[in-house]
Amino acid sequence: MIRVLIENMMLFLLPAALYLSFAFLNRRDGTSTAAVLNRAPMLTLAFLGAVLVGMVLAIFGNVGNGKPGDAYEPAVFKDGKVIPGRMK
């Protein structure tokens, strides 16, 4: 569960990290770190992060190979081979 939370938080922070990295690498006039952070459009970056998390959850939440009512048959070790799990 903690892995899912960390992954979603990293997706949420990704637009801000990319923007701030770009801003820090492109400061040419000796601008301070505080000035770069104060000029960052944090509301826009938070919105983009939320949209990114929502898109990823929607895309991966709909990916599946089972139908409603199908039962999951777990992977088994049979005759020296692993038979992968499947929906049945």
PDB file of N, CA, C and O in Angstrom:
ATOM      1  N   MET A   1       0.819  -1.193   0.000  1.00  0.00           N
ATOM      2  CA  MET A   1       0.000   0.000   0.000  1.00  0.00           C
ATOM      3  C   MET A   1       0.865   1.260   0.000  1.00  0.00           C
ATOM      4  O   MET A   1       0.545   2.239  -0.675  1.00  0.00           O
ATOM      5  N   ILE A   2       1.942   1.232   0.746  1.00  0.00           N
ATOM      6  CA  ILE A   2       2.815   2.398   0.804  1.00  0.00           C
ATOM      7  C   ILE A   2       3.479   2.642  -0.555  1.00  0.00           C
ATOM      8  O   ILE A   2       3.742   3.788  -0.920  1.00  0.00           O
ATOM      9  N   ARG A   3       3.749   1.573  -1.301  1.00  0.00           N
ATOM     10  CA  ARG A   3       4.345   1.715  -2.630  1.00  0.00           C
ATOM     11  C   ARG A   3       3.405   2.465  -3.555  1.00  0.00           C
ATOM     12  O   ARG A   3       3.848   3.323  -4.319  1.00  0.00           O
ATOM     13  N   VAL A   4       2.126   2.162  -3.501  1.00  0.00           N
ATOM     14  CA  VAL A   4       1.142   2.835  -4.350  1.00  0.00           C
ATOM     15  C   VAL A   4       1.074   4.315  -3.991  1.00  0.00           C
ATOM     16  O   VAL A   4       0.999   5.165  -4.878  1.00  0.00           O
ATOM     17  N   LEU A   5       1.098   4.626  -2.707  1.00  0.00           N
ATOM     18  CA  LEU A   5       1.068   6.013  -2.271  1.00  0.00           C
ATOM     19  C   LEU A   5       2.313   6.766  -2.744  1.00  0.00           C
ATOM     20  O   LEU A   5       2.213   7.896  -3.220  1.00  0.00           O
ATOM     21  N   ILE A   6       3.463   6.152  -2.615  1.00  0.00           N
ATOM     22  CA  ILE A   6       4.711   6.790  -3.048  1.00  0.00           C
ATOM     23  C   ILE A   6       4.715   7.004  -4.555  1.00  0.00           C
ATOM     24  O   ILE A   6       5.131   8.063  -5.024  1.00  0.00           O
ATOM     25  N   GLU A   7       4.260   6.022  -5.318  1.00  0.00           N
ATOM     26  CA  GLU A   7       4.211   6.166  -6.773  1.00  0.00           C
ATOM     27  C   GLU A   7       3.296   7.313  -7.188  1.00  0.00           C
ATOM     28  O   GLU A   7       3.643   8.096  -8.072  1.00  0.00           O
ATOM     29  N   ASN A   8       2.131   7.413  -6.555  1.00  0.00           N
ATOM     30  CA  ASN A   8       1.200   8.482  -6.904  1.00  0.00           C
ATOM     31  C   ASN A   8       1.739   9.847  -6.489  1.00  0.00           C
ATOM     32  O   ASN A   8       1.543  10.829  -7.206  1.00  0.00           O
ATOM     33  N   MET A   9       2.411   9.925  -5.352  1.00  0.00           N
ATOM     34  CA  MET A   9       3.003  11.197  -4.932  1.00  0.00           C
ATOM     35  C   MET A   9       4.117  11.612  -5.895  1.00  0.00           C
ATOM     36  O   MET A   9       4.251  12.795  -6.207  1.00  0.00           O
ATOM     37  N   MET A  10       4.907  10.663  -6.363  1.00  0.00           N
ATOM     38  CA  MET A  10       5.969  10.991  -7.310  1.00  0.00           C
ATOM     39  C   MET A  10       5.377  11.464  -8.641  1.00  0.00           C
ATOM     40  O   MET A  10       5.914  12.383  -9.260  1.00  0.00           O
ATOM     41  N   LEU A  11       4.285  10.852  -9.087  1.00  0.00           N
ATOM     42  CA  LEU A  11       3.618  11.312 -10.302  1.00  0.00           C
ATOM     43  C   LEU A  11       3.065  12.717 -10.112  1.00  0.00           C
ATOM     44  O   LEU A  11       3.136  13.545 -11.020  1.00  0.00           O
ATOM     45  N   PHE A  12       2.512  12.987  -8.928  1.00  0.00           N
ATOM     46  CA  PHE A  12       1.959  14.303  -8.641  1.00  0.00           C
ATOM     47  C   PHE A  12       3.047  15.378  -8.647  1.00  0.00           C
ATOM     48  O   PHE A  12       2.819  16.491  -9.120  1.00  0.00           O
ATOM     49  N   LEU A  13       4.218  15.049  -8.125  1.00  0.00           N
ATOM     50  CA  LEU A  13       5.310  16.017  -8.032  1.00  0.00           C
ATOM     51  C   LEU A  13       6.152  16.112  -9.307  1.00  0.00           C
ATOM     52  O   LEU A  13       6.994  17.004  -9.413  1.00  0.00           O
ATOM     53  N   LEU A  14       5.947  15.226 -10.263  1.00  0.00           N
ATOM     54  CA  LEU A  14       6.750  15.203 -11.481  1.00  0.00           C
ATOM     55  C   LEU A  14       6.716  16.523 -12.275  1.00  0.00           C
ATOM     56  O   LEU A  14       7.782  16.998 -12.669  1.00  0.00           O
ATOM     57  N   PRO A  15       5.548  17.140 -12.530  1.00  0.00           N
ATOM     58  CA  PRO A  15       5.570  18.411 -13.269  1.00  0.00           C
ATOM     59  C   PRO A  15       6.365  19.501 -12.541  1.00  0.00           C
ATOM     60  O   PRO A  15       7.093  20.264 -13.175  1.00  0.00           O
ATOM     61  N   ALA A  16       6.230  19.574 -11.223  1.00  0.00           N
ATOM     62  CA  ALA A  16       6.975  20.583 -10.456  1.00  0.00           C
ATOM     63  C   ALA A  16       8.472  20.302 -10.510  1.00  0.00           C
ATOM     64  O   ALA A  16       9.271  21.230 -10.639  1.00  0.00           O
ATOM     65  N   ALA A  17       8.854  19.052 -10.413  1.00  0.00           N
ATOM     66  CA  ALA A  17      10.274  18.706 -10.463  1.00  0.00           C
ATOM     67  C   ALA A  17      10.873  19.050 -11.826  1.00  0.00           C
ATOM     68  O   ALA A  17      11.986  19.570 -11.904  1.00  0.00           O
ATOM     69  N   LEU A  18      10.145  18.762 -12.887  1.00  0.00           N
ATOM     70  CA  LEU A  18      10.635  19.084 -14.228  1.00  0.00           C
ATOM     71  C   LEU A  18      10.749  20.595 -14.428  1.00  0.00           C
ATOM     72  O   LEU A  18      11.746  21.082 -14.962  1.00  0.00           O
ATOM     73  N   TYR A  19       9.733  21.326 -13.999  1.00  0.00           N
ATOM     74  CA  TYR A  19       9.763  22.781 -14.152  1.00  0.00           C
ATOM     75  C   TYR A  19      10.903  23.399 -13.344  1.00  0.00           C
ATOM     76  O   TYR A  19      11.652  24.230 -13.856  1.00  0.00           O
ATOM     77  N   LEU A  20      11.031  22.995 -12.092  1.00  0.00           N
ATOM     78  CA  LEU A  20      12.078  23.573 -11.247  1.00  0.00           C
ATOM     79  C   LEU A  20      13.470  23.191 -11.732  1.00  0.00           C
ATOM     80  O   LEU A  20      14.395  23.999 -11.651  1.00  0.00           O
ATOM     81  N   SER A  21      13.627  21.990 -12.225  1.00  0.00           N
ATOM     82  CA  SER A  21      14.914  21.595 -12.790  1.00  0.00           C
ATOM     83  C   SER A  21      15.262  22.468 -13.990  1.00  0.00           C
ATOM     84  O   SER A  21      16.389  22.946 -14.120  1.00  0.00           O
ATOM     85  N   PHE A  22      14.287  22.667 -14.856  1.00  0.00           N
ATOM     86  CA  PHE A  22      14.495  23.527 -16.031  1.00  0.00           C
ATOM     87  C   PHE A  22      14.821  24.957 -15.603  1.00  0.00           C
ATOM     88  O   PHE A  22      15.718  25.588 -16.162  1.00  0.00           O
ATOM     89  N   ALA A  23      14.086  25.467 -14.606  1.00  0.00           N
ATOM     90  CA  ALA A  23      14.297  26.844 -14.150  1.00  0.00           C
ATOM     91  C   ALA A  23      15.673  27.015 -13.514  1.00  0.00           C
ATOM     92  O   ALA A  23      16.346  28.018 -13.749  1.00  0.00           O
ATOM     93  N   PHE A  24      16.091  26.044 -12.714  1.00  0.00           N
ATOM     94  CA  PHE A  24      17.400  26.138 -12.077  1.00  0.00           C
ATOM     95  C   PHE A  24      18.535  26.034 -13.089  1.00  0.00           C
ATOM     96  O   PHE A  24      19.549  26.720 -12.958  1.00  0.00           O
ATOM     97  N   LEU A  25      18.372  25.191 -14.083  1.00  0.00           N
ATOM     98  CA  LEU A  25      19.420  25.031 -15.080  1.00  0.00           C
ATOM     99  C   LEU A  25      19.524  26.218 -16.029  1.00  0.00           C
ATOM    100  O   LEU A  25      20.576  26.437 -16.629  1.00  0.00           O
ATOM    101  N   ASN A  26      18.447  26.987 -16.172  1.00  0.00           N
ATOM    102  CA  ASN A  26      18.440  28.091 -17.130  1.00  0.00           C
ATOM    103  C   ASN A  26      18.561  29.472 -16.495  1.00  0.00           C
ATOM    104  O   ASN A  26      18.395  30.472 -17.193  1.00  0.00           O
ATOM    105  N   ARG A  27      18.841  29.565 -15.207  1.00  0.00           N
ATOM    106  CA  ARG A  27      19.009  30.909 -14.641  1.00  0.00           C
ATOM    107  C   ARG A  27      20.384  31.435 -15.030  1.00  0.00           C
ATOM    108  O   ARG A  27      21.413  30.812 -14.769  1.00  0.00           O
ATOM    109  N   ARG A  28      20.364  32.593 -15.656  1.00  0.00           N
ATOM    110  CA  ARG A  28      21.587  33.168 -16.192  1.00  0.00           C
ATOM    111  C   ARG A  28      21.969  34.474 -15.501  1.00  0.00           C
ATOM    112  O   ARG A  28      23.121  34.903 -15.572  1.00  0.00           O
ATOM    113  N   ASP A  29      21.025  35.092 -14.846  1.00  0.00           N
ATOM    114  CA  ASP A  29      21.287  36.405 -14.265  1.00  0.00           C
ATOM    115  C   ASP A  29      21.636  36.344 -12.779  1.00  0.00           C
ATOM    116  O   ASP A  29      21.560  37.359 -12.086  1.00  0.00           O
ATOM    117  N   GLY A  30      22.010  35.195 -12.294  1.00  0.00           N
ATOM    118  CA  GLY A  30      22.380  35.070 -10.881  1.00  0.00           C
ATOM    119  C   GLY A  30      21.175  35.092  -9.956  1.00  0.00           C
ATOM    120  O   GLY A  30      21.301  35.451  -8.786  1.00  0.00           O
ATOM    121  N   THR A  31      20.021  34.716 -10.459  1.00  0.00           N
ATOM    122  CA  THR A  31      18.806  34.706  -9.658  1.00  0.00           C
ATOM    123  C   THR A  31      18.959  33.718  -8.508  1.00  0.00           C
ATOM    124  O   THR A  31      19.498  32.624  -8.677  1.00  0.00           O
ATOM    125  N   SER A  32      18.476  34.122  -7.337  1.00  0.00           N
ATOM    126  CA  SER A  32      18.589  33.257  -6.164  1.00  0.00           C
ATOM    127  C   SER A  32      17.578  32.117  -6.244  1.00  0.00           C
ATOM    128  O   SER A  32      16.624  32.158  -7.021  1.00  0.00           O
ATOM    129  N   THR A  33      17.811  31.112  -5.428  1.00  0.00           N
ATOM    130  CA  THR A  33      16.909  29.958  -5.383  1.00  0.00           C
ATOM    131  C   THR A  33      15.532  30.383  -4.911  1.00  0.00           C
ATOM    132  O   THR A  33      14.523  29.906  -5.429  1.00  0.00           O
ATOM    133  N   ALA A  34      15.480  31.273  -3.936  1.00  0.00           N
ATOM    134  CA  ALA A  34      14.184  31.742  -3.421  1.00  0.00           C
ATOM    135  C   ALA A  34      13.385  32.462  -4.506  1.00  0.00           C
ATOM    136  O   ALA A  34      12.164  32.317  -4.581  1.00  0.00           O
ATOM    137  N   ALA A  35      14.075  33.240  -5.347  1.00  0.00           N
ATOM    138  CA  ALA A  35      13.375  33.952  -6.417  1.00  0.00           C
ATOM    139  C   ALA A  35      12.810  32.972  -7.445  1.00  0.00           C
ATOM    140  O   ALA A  35      11.702  33.168  -7.946  1.00  0.00           O
ATOM    141  N   VAL A  36      13.553  31.940  -7.754  1.00  0.00           N
ATOM    142  CA  VAL A  36      13.056  30.929  -8.698  1.00  0.00           C
ATOM    143  C   VAL A  36      11.822  30.240  -8.124  1.00  0.00           C
ATOM    144  O   VAL A  36      10.846  30.027  -8.842  1.00  0.00           O
ATOM    145  N   LEU A  37      11.854  29.893  -6.847  1.00  0.00           N
ATOM    146  CA  LEU A  37      10.713  29.231  -6.212  1.00  0.00           C
ATOM    147  C   LEU A  37       9.510  30.160  -6.119  1.00  0.00           C
ATOM    148  O   LEU A  37       8.374  29.712  -6.273  1.00  0.00           O
ATOM    149  N   ASN A  38       9.743  31.446  -5.868  1.00  0.00           N
ATOM    150  CA  ASN A  38       8.633  32.401  -5.776  1.00  0.00           C
ATOM    151  C   ASN A  38       7.964  32.642  -7.119  1.00  0.00           C
ATOM    152  O   ASN A  38       6.767  32.923  -7.164  1.00  0.00           O
ATOM    153  N   ARG A  39       8.699  32.539  -8.198  1.00  0.00           N
ATOM    154  CA  ARG A  39       8.133  32.763  -9.534  1.00  0.00           C
ATOM    155  C   ARG A  39       7.484  31.510 -10.123  1.00  0.00           C
ATOM    156  O   ARG A  39       6.840  31.592 -11.168  1.00  0.00           O
ATOM    157  N   ALA A  40       7.636  30.377  -9.488  1.00  0.00           N
ATOM    158  CA  ALA A  40       7.092  29.130 -10.033  1.00  0.00           C
ATOM    159  C   ALA A  40       5.562  29.138  -9.964  1.00  0.00           C
ATOM    160  O   ALA A  40       4.995  29.519  -8.939  1.00  0.00           O
ATOM    161  N   PRO A  41       4.896  28.727 -11.030  1.00  0.00           N
ATOM    162  CA  PRO A  41       3.423  28.680 -11.035  1.00  0.00           C
ATOM    163  C   PRO A  41       2.922  27.415 -10.328  1.00  0.00           C
ATOM    164  O   PRO A  41       2.505  26.454 -10.974  1.00  0.00           O
ATOM    165  N   MET A  42       2.971  27.434  -9.010  1.00  0.00           N
ATOM    166  CA  MET A  42       2.690  26.222  -8.234  1.00  0.00           C
ATOM    167  C   MET A  42       1.260  25.707  -8.411  1.00  0.00           C
ATOM    168  O   MET A  42       1.041  24.496  -8.427  1.00  0.00           O
ATOM    169  N   LEU A  43       0.296  26.600  -8.543  1.00  0.00           N
ATOM    170  CA  LEU A  43      -1.084  26.153  -8.727  1.00  0.00           C
ATOM    171  C   LEU A  43      -1.229  25.394 -10.050  1.00  0.00           C
ATOM    172  O   LEU A  43      -1.889  24.357 -10.108  1.00  0.00           O
ATOM    173  N   THR A  44      -0.621  25.909 -11.088  1.00  0.00           N
ATOM    174  CA  THR A  44      -0.652  25.227 -12.386  1.00  0.00           C
ATOM    175  C   THR A  44       0.068  23.887 -12.308  1.00  0.00           C
ATOM    176  O   THR A  44      -0.412  22.893 -12.852  1.00  0.00           O
ATOM    177  N   LEU A  45       1.209  23.853 -11.638  1.00  0.00           N
ATOM    178  CA  LEU A  45       1.962  22.604 -11.518  1.00  0.00           C
ATOM    179  C   LEU A  45       1.191  21.574 -10.691  1.00  0.00           C
ATOM    180  O   LEU A  45       1.216  20.384 -11.003  1.00  0.00           O
ATOM    181  N   ALA A  46       0.513  22.025  -9.644  1.00  0.00           N
ATOM    182  CA  ALA A  46      -0.310  21.108  -8.840  1.00  0.00           C
ATOM    183  C   ALA A  46      -1.469  20.566  -9.670  1.00  0.00           C
ATOM    184  O   ALA A  46      -1.798  19.383  -9.584  1.00  0.00           O
ATOM    185  N   PHE A  47      -2.087  21.431 -10.473  1.00  0.00           N
ATOM    186  CA  PHE A  47      -3.180  20.982 -11.346  1.00  0.00           C
ATOM    187  C   PHE A  47      -2.679  19.949 -12.352  1.00  0.00           C
ATOM    188  O   PHE A  47      -3.317  18.916 -12.557  1.00  0.00           O
ATOM    189  N   LEU A  48      -1.533  20.230 -12.982  1.00  0.00           N
ATOM    190  CA  LEU A  48      -0.967  19.280 -13.948  1.00  0.00           C
ATOM    191  C   LEU A  48      -0.608  17.955 -13.275  1.00  0.00           C
ATOM    192  O   LEU A  48      -0.802  16.889 -13.860  1.00  0.00           O
ATOM    193  N   GLY A  49      -0.091  18.016 -12.065  1.00  0.00           N
ATOM    194  CA  GLY A  49       0.218  16.789 -11.325  1.00  0.00           C
ATOM    195  C   GLY A  49      -1.033  15.979 -11.030  1.00  0.00           C
ATOM    196  O   GLY A  49      -1.029  14.756 -11.163  1.00  0.00           O
ATOM    197  N   ALA A  50      -2.113  16.663 -10.625  1.00  0.00           N
ATOM    198  CA  ALA A  50      -3.372  15.969 -10.347  1.00  0.00           C
ATOM    199  C   ALA A  50      -3.945  15.343 -11.615  1.00  0.00           C
ATOM    200  O   ALA A  50      -4.465  14.228 -11.580  1.00  0.00           O
ATOM    201  N   VAL A  51      -3.849  16.060 -12.733  1.00  0.00           N
ATOM    202  CA  VAL A  51      -4.322  15.510 -14.007  1.00  0.00           C
ATOM    203  C   VAL A  51      -3.500  14.281 -14.391  1.00  0.00           C
ATOM    204  O   VAL A  51      -4.054  13.279 -14.843  1.00  0.00           O
ATOM    205  N   LEU A  52      -2.186  14.355 -14.214  1.00  0.00           N
ATOM    206  CA  LEU A  52      -1.321  13.220 -14.536  1.00  0.00           C
ATOM    207  C   LEU A  52      -1.665  11.994 -13.688  1.00  0.00           C
ATOM    208  O   LEU A  52      -1.754  10.883 -14.210  1.00  0.00           O
ATOM    209  N   VAL A  53      -1.857  12.195 -12.390  1.00  0.00           N
ATOM    210  CA  VAL A  53      -2.227  11.077 -11.515  1.00  0.00           C
ATOM    211  C   VAL A  53      -3.586  10.511 -11.930  1.00  0.00           C
ATOM    212  O   VAL A  53      -3.762   9.294 -11.991  1.00  0.00           O
ATOM    213  N   GLY A  54      -4.536  11.385 -12.213  1.00  0.00           N
ATOM    214  CA  GLY A  54      -5.860  10.919 -12.635  1.00  0.00           C
ATOM    215  C   GLY A  54      -5.816  10.118 -13.925  1.00  0.00           C
ATOM    216  O   GLY A  54      -6.485   9.093 -14.052  1.00  0.00           O
ATOM    217  N   MET A  55      -5.021  10.593 -14.890  1.00  0.00           N
ATOM    218  CA  MET A  55      -4.905   9.861 -16.156  1.00  0.00           C
ATOM    219  C   MET A  55      -4.281   8.491 -15.949  1.00  0.00           C
ATOM    220  O   MET A  55      -4.762   7.499 -16.496  1.00  0.00           O
ATOM    221  N   VAL A  56      -3.218   8.429 -15.167  1.00  0.00           N
ATOM    222  CA  VAL A  56      -2.555   7.139 -14.937  1.00  0.00           C
ATOM    223  C   VAL A  56      -3.486   6.177 -14.210  1.00  0.00           C
ATOM    224  O   VAL A  56      -3.551   4.999 -14.559  1.00  0.00           O
ATOM    225  N   LEU A  57      -4.204   6.663 -13.207  1.00  0.00           N
ATOM    226  CA  LEU A  57      -5.142   5.794 -12.489  1.00  0.00           C
ATOM    227  C   LEU A  57      -6.275   5.325 -13.396  1.00  0.00           C
ATOM    228  O   LEU A  57      -6.696   4.171 -13.316  1.00  0.00           O
ATOM    229  N   ALA A  58      -6.769   6.209 -14.256  1.00  0.00           N
ATOM    230  CA  ALA A  58      -7.853   5.826 -15.166  1.00  0.00           C
ATOM    231  C   ALA A  58      -7.375   4.813 -16.198  1.00  0.00           C
ATOM    232  O   ALA A  58      -8.081   3.852 -16.501  1.00  0.00           O
ATOM    233  N   ILE A  59      -6.180   5.024 -16.737  1.00  0.00           N
ATOM    234  CA  ILE A  59      -5.669   4.115 -17.767  1.00  0.00           C
ATOM    235  C   ILE A  59      -5.375   2.738 -17.183  1.00  0.00           C
ATOM    236  O   ILE A  59      -5.814   1.722 -17.722  1.00  0.00           O
ATOM    237  N   PHE A  60      -4.630   2.706 -16.077  1.00  0.00           N
ATOM    238  CA  PHE A  60      -4.249   1.411 -15.519  1.00  0.00           C
ATOM    239  C   PHE A  60      -5.373   0.762 -14.726  1.00  0.00           C
ATOM    240  O   PHE A  60      -5.332  -0.442 -14.475  1.00  0.00           O
ATOM    241  N   GLY A  61      -6.368   1.532 -14.329  1.00  0.00           N
ATOM    242  CA  GLY A  61      -7.511   0.950 -13.645  1.00  0.00           C
ATOM    243  C   GLY A  61      -8.431   0.204 -14.598  1.00  0.00           C
ATOM    244  O   GLY A  61      -9.156  -0.702 -14.186  1.00  0.00           O
ATOM    245  N   ASN A  62      -8.404   0.580 -15.860  1.00  0.00           N
ATOM    246  CA  ASN A  62      -9.266  -0.055 -16.856  1.00  0.00           C
ATOM    247  C   ASN A  62      -8.578  -1.180 -17.607  1.00  0.00           C
ATOM    248  O   ASN A  62      -9.214  -1.860 -18.414  1.00  0.00           O
ATOM    249  N   VAL A  63      -7.314  -1.386 -17.364  1.00  0.00           N
ATOM    250  CA  VAL A  63      -6.588  -2.439 -18.058  1.00  0.00           C
ATOM    251  C   VAL A  63      -6.795  -3.745 -17.301  1.00  0.00           C
ATOM    252  O   VAL A  63      -6.475  -3.845 -16.116  1.00  0.00           O
ATOM    253  N   GLY A  64      -7.313  -4.708 -17.971  1.00  0.00           N
ATOM    254  CA  GLY A  64      -7.530  -6.003 -17.343  1.00  0.00           C
ATOM    255  C   GLY A  64      -8.001  -6.988 -18.395  1.00  0.00           C
ATOM    256  O   GLY A  64      -8.494  -6.596 -19.453  1.00  0.00           O
ATOM    257  N   ASN A  65      -7.847  -8.250 -18.103  1.00  0.00           N
ATOM    258  CA  ASN A  65      -8.233  -9.232 -19.095  1.00  0.00           C
ATOM    259  C   ASN A  65      -9.387 -10.107 -18.612  1.00  0.00           C
ATOM    260  O   ASN A  65      -9.687 -11.133 -19.224  1.00  0.00           O
ATOM    261  N   GLY A  66     -10.024  -9.716 -17.538  1.00  0.00           N
ATOM    262  CA  GLY A  66     -11.134 -10.507 -17.036  1.00  0.00           C
ATOM    263  C   GLY A  66     -12.457  -9.794 -17.242  1.00  0.00           C
ATOM    264  O   GLY A  66     -12.510  -8.583 -17.455  1.00  0.00           O
ATOM    265  N   LYS A  67     -13.514 -10.574 -17.175  1.00  0.00           N
ATOM    266  CA  LYS A  67     -14.859 -10.024 -17.280  1.00  0.00           C
ATOM    267  C   LYS A  67     -15.504 -10.091 -15.900  1.00  0.00           C
ATOM    268  O   LYS A  67     -15.069 -10.876 -15.057  1.00  0.00           O
ATOM    269  N   PRO A  68     -16.513  -9.299 -15.660  1.00  0.00           N
ATOM    270  CA  PRO A  68     -17.193  -9.386 -14.367  1.00  0.00           C
ATOM    271  C   PRO A  68     -17.711 -10.803 -14.116  1.00  0.00           C
ATOM    272  O   PRO A  68     -18.341 -11.405 -14.986  1.00  0.00           O
ATOM    273  N   GLY A  69     -17.446 -11.316 -12.949  1.00  0.00           N
ATOM    274  CA  GLY A  69     -17.882 -12.671 -12.604  1.00  0.00           C
ATOM    275  C   GLY A  69     -16.818 -13.726 -12.819  1.00  0.00           C
ATOM    276  O   GLY A  69     -16.969 -14.850 -12.340  1.00  0.00           O
ATOM    277  N   ASP A  70     -15.736 -13.398 -13.534  1.00  0.00           N
ATOM    278  CA  ASP A  70     -14.649 -14.351 -13.730  1.00  0.00           C
ATOM    279  C   ASP A  70     -13.894 -14.552 -12.423  1.00  0.00           C
ATOM    280  O   ASP A  70     -13.809 -13.646 -11.593  1.00  0.00           O
ATOM    281  N   ALA A  71     -13.356 -15.737 -12.256  1.00  0.00           N
ATOM    282  CA  ALA A  71     -12.565 -16.052 -11.067  1.00  0.00           C
ATOM    283  C   ALA A  71     -11.090 -16.104 -11.447  1.00  0.00           C
ATOM    284  O   ALA A  71     -10.728 -16.574 -12.526  1.00  0.00           O
ATOM    285  N   TYR A  72     -10.247 -15.614 -10.546  1.00  0.00           N
ATOM    286  CA  TYR A  72      -8.808 -15.638 -10.782  1.00  0.00           C
ATOM    287  C   TYR A  72      -8.253 -16.996 -10.382  1.00  0.00           C
ATOM    288  O   TYR A  72      -8.484 -17.475  -9.272  1.00  0.00           O
ATOM    289  N   GLU A  73      -7.523 -17.604 -11.296  1.00  0.00           N
ATOM    290  CA  GLU A  73      -6.847 -18.870 -11.019  1.00  0.00           C
ATOM    291  C   GLU A  73      -5.365 -18.554 -10.838  1.00  0.00           C
ATOM    292  O   GLU A  73      -4.704 -18.172 -11.804  1.00  0.00           O
ATOM    293  N   PRO A  74      -4.825 -18.705  -9.623  1.00  0.00           N
ATOM    294  CA  PRO A  74      -3.440 -18.287  -9.364  1.00  0.00           C
ATOM    295  C   PRO A  74      -2.416 -19.164 -10.084  1.00  0.00           C
ATOM    296  O   PRO A  74      -2.725 -20.262 -10.547  1.00  0.00           O
ATOM    297  N   ALA A  75      -1.199 -18.652 -10.163  1.00  0.00           N
ATOM    298  CA  ALA A  75      -0.102 -19.402 -10.781  1.00  0.00           C
ATOM    299  C   ALA A  75       0.185 -20.662  -9.965  1.00  0.00           C
ATOM    300  O   ALA A  75       0.083 -20.662  -8.738  1.00  0.00           O
ATOM    301  N   VAL A  76       0.545 -21.733 -10.671  1.00  0.00           N
ATOM    302  CA  VAL A  76       0.863 -23.002  -9.999  1.00  0.00           C
ATOM    303  C   VAL A  76       2.171 -23.562 -10.562  1.00  0.00           C
ATOM    304  O   VAL A  76       2.558 -23.280 -11.696  1.00  0.00           O
ATOM    305  N   PHE A  77       2.825 -24.354  -9.740  1.00  0.00           N
ATOM    306  CA  PHE A  77       4.052 -25.042 -10.129  1.00  0.00           C
ATOM    307  C   PHE A  77       3.676 -26.478 -10.414  1.00  0.00           C
ATOM    308  O   PHE A  77       3.327 -27.224  -9.498  1.00  0.00           O
ATOM    309  N   LYS A  78       3.743 -26.887 -11.713  1.00  0.00           N
ATOM    310  CA  LYS A  78       3.266 -28.202 -12.110  1.00  0.00           C
ATOM    311  C   LYS A  78       4.277 -28.830 -13.062  1.00  0.00           C
ATOM    312  O   LYS A  78       4.635 -28.229 -14.074  1.00  0.00           O
ATOM    313  N   ASP A  79       4.731 -30.017 -12.747  1.00  0.00           N
ATOM    314  CA  ASP A  79       5.671 -30.770 -13.579  1.00  0.00           C
ATOM    315  C   ASP A  79       6.951 -29.979 -13.875  1.00  0.00           C
ATOM    316  O   ASP A  79       7.480 -30.043 -14.985  1.00  0.00           O
ATOM    317  N   GLY A  80       7.441 -29.238 -12.887  1.00  0.00           N
ATOM    318  CA  GLY A  80       8.678 -28.491 -13.046  1.00  0.00           C
ATOM    319  C   GLY A  80       8.529 -27.196 -13.815  1.00  0.00           C
ATOM    320  O   GLY A  80       9.528 -26.551 -14.132  1.00  0.00           O
ATOM    321  N   LYS A  81       7.309 -26.803 -14.120  1.00  0.00           N
ATOM    322  CA  LYS A  81       7.069 -25.566 -14.855  1.00  0.00           C
ATOM    323  C   LYS A  81       6.081 -24.694 -14.067  1.00  0.00           C
ATOM    324  O   LYS A  81       5.213 -25.197 -13.354  1.00  0.00           O
ATOM    325  N   VAL A  82       6.238 -23.407 -14.216  1.00  0.00           N
ATOM    326  CA  VAL A  82       5.305 -22.468 -13.605  1.00  0.00           C
ATOM    327  C   VAL A  82       4.246 -22.107 -14.635  1.00  0.00           C
ATOM    328  O   VAL A  82       4.544 -21.591 -15.713  1.00  0.00           O
ATOM    329  N   ILE A  83       3.018 -22.390 -14.274  1.00  0.00           N
ATOM    330  CA  ILE A  83       1.894 -22.031 -15.135  1.00  0.00           C
ATOM    331  C   ILE A  83       1.348 -20.702 -14.607  1.00  0.00           C
ATOM    332  O   ILE A  83       0.892 -20.636 -13.465  1.00  0.00           O
ATOM    333  N   PRO A  84       1.389 -19.649 -15.418  1.00  0.00           N
ATOM    334  CA  PRO A  84       0.967 -18.335 -14.921  1.00  0.00           C
ATOM    335  C   PRO A  84      -0.506 -18.292 -14.554  1.00  0.00           C
ATOM    336  O   PRO A  84      -1.316 -19.078 -15.047  1.00  0.00           O
ATOM    337  N   GLY A  85      -0.827 -17.353 -13.676  1.00  0.00           N
ATOM    338  CA  GLY A  85      -2.221 -17.153 -13.292  1.00  0.00           C
ATOM    339  C   GLY A  85      -3.041 -16.608 -14.442  1.00  0.00           C
ATOM    340  O   GLY A  85      -2.508 -16.010 -15.377  1.00  0.00           O
ATOM    341  N   ARG A  86      -4.349 -16.825 -14.362  1.00  0.00           N
ATOM    342  CA  ARG A  86      -5.235 -16.354 -15.419  1.00  0.00           C
ATOM    343  C   ARG A  86      -6.642 -16.201 -14.884  1.00  0.00           C
ATOM    344  O   ARG A  86      -6.969 -16.660 -13.790  1.00  0.00           O
ATOM    345  N   MET A  87      -7.451 -15.557 -15.668  1.00  0.00           N
ATOM    346  CA  MET A  87      -8.873 -15.413 -15.330  1.00  0.00           C
ATOM    347  C   MET A  87      -9.632 -16.567 -15.976  1.00  0.00           C
ATOM    348  O   MET A  87      -9.408 -16.893 -17.142  1.00  0.00           O
ATOM    349  N   LYS A  88     -10.521 -17.176 -15.216  1.00  0.00           N
ATOM    350  CA  LYS A  88     -11.258 -18.324 -15.735  1.00  0.00           C
ATOM    351  C   LYS A  88     -12.715 -18.171 -15.412  1.00  0.00           C
ATOM    352  O   LYS A  88     -13.519 -19.035 -15.762  1.00  0.00           O
TER     353      LYS A  88
END
